[in-house]
Amino acid sequence: MRLRVEFTTEPFDLEEAPAHAVAAREVIQKAQLDAVDVGPFGNTAEGETDAVLGAVSALLRGALEAGATRVSLQVNVIGEDMTGEDTP
């Protein structure tokens, strides 16, 4: 199964990326994930189940240890229809 994760960390700082945002982004960029998109107000990545879930655990730990007071994330199943076959 493939998953897509979208996440943000808070508190926001419009002047520069806070340490917690940098920590979370570094975890995602180093993970074995596909379609990584890092932006100022949100980040997304896709990959196989184990890779995404492992990266989510690591990014939560890293962001919280670096000072995040809130981490918002959403995980969606992608690329499979109800029969379990991959969709284009």
N, C-alpha and C positions, 0 to 999 in steps of 0.2 A: 504494500500500500504506500502511496505517496502522500505527503502532508505539506501544507503551506503554513508557516508561522508568520504572524505579523506582530510587532511589538514596539512599545515606546517605554522610556524610563522617565521618571520625574524626580526632583523638580527640574523644570526647564530653565535654561539660561540662553537668552538670545544673543549674547555677546560671544560665547565660545562653548564648545561641547564640554559638559561636565564630565568628571572622571567616571561616573557610573555609566554614562552613555557610551563613552569610549570603551570601557571594559566590556559592555554587552556587545557592541559592534565587533570588537576584536574576536570575541568568542565565535560569533556567527561567521565572520570572514575566514577564520581558521578551520572551521568545521567542514566536514565532507558534505557540503550542501550545494545545490544547484540554484541558479537564478537568484543570487543574493543581490538585493537592492537596498543600499544604505542611504537614508536621507535625513534631513534635519528634524523632521517631525514624525518619522516612522520608518520602520525597517521591515523587509520581508525576505524570506528565503524558502526554498522548497527542497525536498529530499525524501529519501526513504525513511520509513517510520523510526527505526532505531537511531539513525543519524539525527533526525529532527528532535526526537525526545531527549537524546543525550545533550544536544546543543542547548535546548530549552533549560534543562537542569543546570548546566554550566553557566548560562547567561544569567539566570536568576541568582545563583550564588555570587557570581562576579559583580553584578550590578548592585546587589544589596550590600556586599562587603565594601564596595567603592562609594557608598553613600546614597544610593537610591532610596527614596521614601515610598515610591510606588512603581510597580512594573505592571503595565497592562499588556496582555497578549491574547491572541486568538489563534487557534489551531484549526485548520480545515483539512478534510480529506479531499484530495484532488485526483483527477486522472483515472477514476474508475466509475463505471456505471453500476446500477443496482445488481447486475449479473456478476460483477467482479472482473469484467473484462476491461482492459484499458480503453479509454476513449481518446479520440484524436485531439 
